[in-house]
Amino acid sequence: MKNSIFEPVEKELVLVENGIKAIADVEYTWLAELLDYIVNSGGKRVRPTLTLLAGKINSRFNLDSLIPVATGVELLHTASLVHDDTIDLSMRRRGKPTAASIWGWGIATLAGDYLFSKAAEFVSQANSVRADRLFAQTLMALCTGELEESFSSFDENQTRERYFRKIGNKTASLFSMATESAGIVNEAPEQEIKALRAYGYNLGMAFQVVDDIFDFTADEDKLGKPVASDLLQGNLTLPAIMLKERYPEDNPIKAIFENRGKEKSLDLAIEMIRNSGIITDCYKVAQSFTSEACKTIKTFPDKPSRKALLEIAGYVVERQK
Amino acid sequence: MKNSIFEPVEKELVLVENGIKAIADVEYTWLAELLDYIVNSGGKRVRPTLTLLAGKINSRFNLDSLIPVATGVELLHTASLVHDDTIDLSMRRRGKPTAASIWGWGIATLAGDYLFSKAAEFVSQANSVRADRLFAQTLMALCTGELEESFSSFDENQTRERYFRKIGNKTASLFSMATESAGIVNEAPEQEIKALRAYGYNLGMAFQVVDDIFDFTADEDKLGKPVASDLLQGNLTLPAIMLKERYPEDNPIKAIFENRGKEKSLDLAIEMIRNSGIITDCYKVAQSFTSEACKTIKTFPDKPSRKALLEIAGYVVERQK
């Protein structure tokens, strides 16, 4: 991401980073090592940046509450990644071995739980019951989205509507919490809180749609996993759903799900998606979400923080895997 | 447990039960089925009973806040059991197959996360940031205790001090939250909150010590797992620690941990613990905790709720597996 995105909240991000690092300052050396490994495993800190920018765009600005909430948002994200990796038996993330692959999935599960509690504790430092409740509801949405993915895998009837609901839960909920919570702890007018929530939600939707595009367009090296791994795992994302919509009678998804000539059918699906204009249409969907995101924050005053939020929206659809 | 323990809060417990059951009222039938199975898997609802009794013993009584907090406490307990069973690969709990054994550990992990979020949401309904923070810290303590158990397994240097710290985290923390939170949401004087916290903590310590005694004294049928399974899993509980203390040079623990003649050594350890007065000494430790628990609530007025809390303390050491 461009530096101009982080610039308006550079100082505050250092405080968030310090808070995250301090988590590993615990009495037990074995726990310190485990936590240190997890919280310093990279990551661009997009979500706390959103919280801080949303906090600065607001008509009120309460730094003492924004820092712990931004830290809590990032830790909630980290904790959910630890559990995702554990559940999916993923061996690597961001080029490094996952906690589960080093410590085993039992300890990784507990470490994820520990980070959930740390995230909740940070959010509670903002002294806002409403923010605490939003935290709980966000965790609930994340779990619902992941559970929905588990339960619907290899189900051919995954529709566009169900897809949007699923990514709304598993991805957009955390983005919308990131921005909405800033409005809440700033005690901003309800209208501002609503706008920030809508910005985050739409940004998150676009983010996930683009990630799901990458799964078909990037190569294995950049993905760090096989191309079309979603499809292989039985999850229909937007490109695959569009493939089904375009060729309802003649698409290879049924064969992939039924494991018939899997490799050949998978290659065919990738080729059909890449060469059919589906990718362009998916990008249009992502762009309609980011347009909506940008629209919601137009009423805020023209500050560097608003400019950065608009830039992030551009980045989300323009980024390369 | 005797009915007289539940009597002072009978009506309130119905409300808690309704709240727990309502969790399964979700749009997705697959999720409803999963949640329904987990939250209706038995359990004596000891912890919410403690919250309600502690709420009624207080000089103030705020029912609207106590019910959601008591519900949250029970759900936190349920969620942590789901994760414990998942991590330990347990097939049965309370005579029924575990969620992990039916739905697989990935979905069970997510279901546990979902219940953590539900628990947090219930607690947040009490509109007390302090209660929210206590919730987060309790989850943190539970994880720390479980992680400590994982990291110290098959380590011969597990001392009495480390044992008390571990069970303080993994068990007593939730009991102390159950009673302390009642004081918090009632906005009771600090001294009362402190007394309730101490009651819950000491009761929880006694509860775990007695559970650890059962692991050596009960038979396999009643335990639902092999006798001395803690020792088999490399965890030294109070009876085993006392065995080490009494016979520092001549005890079979080293052999069990090193897997030398495991079965014979295990039988020897069980026999030595059963026939050495160690069990009596362990019960003395449990009783000293319950005495301390009872002492802390002596200053409260003589109400049925106080009587019930004193009875619970008696029950904890007198119960049979």
Interface residues (C-beta under 8 A of the other chain):
Chain A: Y28 W30 L31 L34 H83 T86 I87 D88 W105 G106 I107 T109 L110 A111 G112 D113 Y114 F116 S117 K118 A120 E121 S124 Q125 N127 S128 V129 D132 R133 F135 A136 Q137 T138 L139 M140 L142 C143 T144 E146 L147 E148 S150 F151
Chain B: Y28 W30 L31 L34 H83 T86 I87 D88 W105 G106 I107 T109 L110 A111 G112 D113 Y114 F116 S117 K118 A120 E121 S124 Q125 N127 S128 V129 D132 R133 F135 A136 Q137 L139 M140 L142 C143 T144 E146 L147 E148 S150 F151
